[in-house]
């Protein structure tokens, strides 16, 4: 009987502790200095290793699009469970939902959290672009035009 009581108390404590770690936050993304107001800004949120790069936008956790005004845009992902995330943003000038490329490089603007430049030696991946969401947060992402 004593063992059963210990197990019940431990189980109750474990379940209550799990519930306390399930906190949710808002993530506001801000983009400035876009080269024009053409098209939309596509915001993709990732939450798994290996999900970036994602040239075909198939591995994202959540995404959204907004119109551009005065060469800037904002988007908020609401009620996200605390954890590790990364951002990929596309300035989709022709609104086709994909990264248009020239010979090799994108001709539309792209941006990633934690990146101010992209190159052959500085390629984005989830680990480099990721950040911890443990409070409501605002992140500014720079759009890079090649």
C-alpha positions in Angstrom: 0.0 0.0 0.0 2.9 2.3 0.9 4.5 1.7 -2.6 1.2 2.4 -4.3 0.9 5.7 -2.5 4.5 6.7 -3.5 3.8 5.8 -7.1 0.6 7.9 -7.2 2.3 10.9 -5.6 5.2 10.6 -8.0 2.9 10.3 -11.0 0.8 13.4 -9.9 4.0 15.4 -9.5 5.4 14.3 -12.9 2.2 15.2 -14.7 1.9 18.6 -13.0 5.6 19.4 -13.8 5.0 18.5 -17.5 2.1 20.9 -17.7 4.2 23.7 -16.3 6.8 23.4 -19.1 4.1 23.8 -21.8 4.4 27.5 -22.2 3.4 29.4 -25.3 4.7 32.6 -26.9 4.3 35.0 -29.8 7.1 35.5 -32.3 7.0 38.8 -34.1 9.1 39.1 -37.3 10.2 42.4 -38.7 11.7 43.1 -42.1 13.0 46.5 -43.2 14.8 47.9 -46.2 13.1 45.8 -48.9 14.1 46.9 -52.4 10.5 47.5 -53.5 6.8 46.9 -52.5 6.2 44.3 -55.2 4.8 40.9 -54.3 4.6 39.5 -50.8 6.9 38.5 -48.0 6.6 34.8 -47.3 7.6 33.8 -43.7 8.4 30.2 -43.0 9.1 28.8 -39.5 11.1 25.7 -38.8 11.4 23.6 -35.7 13.6 20.5 -36.7 17.2 19.9 -37.5 17.8 19.3 -41.2 14.8 21.3 -42.2 16.9 24.1 -43.7 17.8 24.6 -46.5 14.3 24.1 -47.9 14.3 25.5 -51.4 10.9 24.0 -52.2 9.3 25.1 -48.9 8.2 21.6 -48.0 9.8 21.2 -44.5 8.4 24.2 -42.7 6.4 23.9 -39.4 4.2 27.0 -40.1 4.2 29.7 -42.7 2.4 32.9 -43.7 2.4 35.7 -46.2 1.9 39.4 -45.9 1.8 42.4 -48.3 4.7 44.8 -48.3 4.1 48.5 -47.4 6.7 51.2 -47.4 9.5 48.7 -48.1 8.9 46.8 -44.9 6.6 44.1 -43.5 5.8 42.4 -40.2 4.3 39.0 -39.3 3.5 37.3 -36.0 3.4 33.6 -35.3 1.1 33.3 -32.3 0.8 30.7 -29.6 4.0 28.9 -30.3 5.2 26.3 -27.8 8.5 27.2 -26.3 11.5 25.6 -28.1 14.1 26.0 -30.8 13.0 27.6 -34.1 14.6 29.1 -37.2 13.1 31.5 -39.8 13.4 31.7 -43.6 11.8 34.6 -45.4 11.3 35.0 -49.2 10.6 38.4 -50.9 8.4 36.7 -53.4 8.1 39.5 -56.0 6.1 37.4 -58.5 4.0 35.7 -55.8 4.7 32.2 -57.2 5.6 30.8 -53.8 9.1 29.6 -54.8 12.7 31.0 -54.9 13.4 32.2 -58.4 17.0 31.8 -59.5 19.3 33.1 -62.1 22.2 30.8 -63.1 22.8 29.6 -59.5 21.9 32.4 -57.2 18.4 33.6 -56.2 17.1 36.7 -58.0 14.5 37.3 -55.3 15.5 38.4 -51.8 15.9 35.8 -49.1 16.6 36.0 -45.4 17.3 33.7 -42.4 17.3 34.3 -38.7 20.9 35.0 -37.5 22.2 35.8 -41.0 23.2 39.1 -42.4 25.0 37.6 -45.5 24.9 34.4 -47.4 27.6 32.9 -49.6 29.3 29.6 -50.5 31.2 29.6 -47.2 28.2 30.9 -45.2 25.3 28.7 -46.2 22.2 28.6 -44.0 21.2 25.5 -42.0 18.9 25.0 -39.1 21.7 24.9 -36.5 23.1 28.3 -37.6 19.7 30.0 -38.0 18.1 28.6 -34.9 17.2 30.5 -31.7 15.5 29.6 -28.4 11.9 30.9 -28.0 11.3 31.1 -24.2 9.4 34.4 -24.1 7.4 36.6 -26.4 10.0 37.8 -28.9 10.6 40.2 -31.7 13.2 39.3 -34.3 14.4 41.5 -37.2 15.5 39.5 -40.3 17.6 41.0 -43.0 16.6 40.3 -46.6 19.6 39.6 -48.8 19.6 40.3 -52.5 22.3 38.7 -54.6 
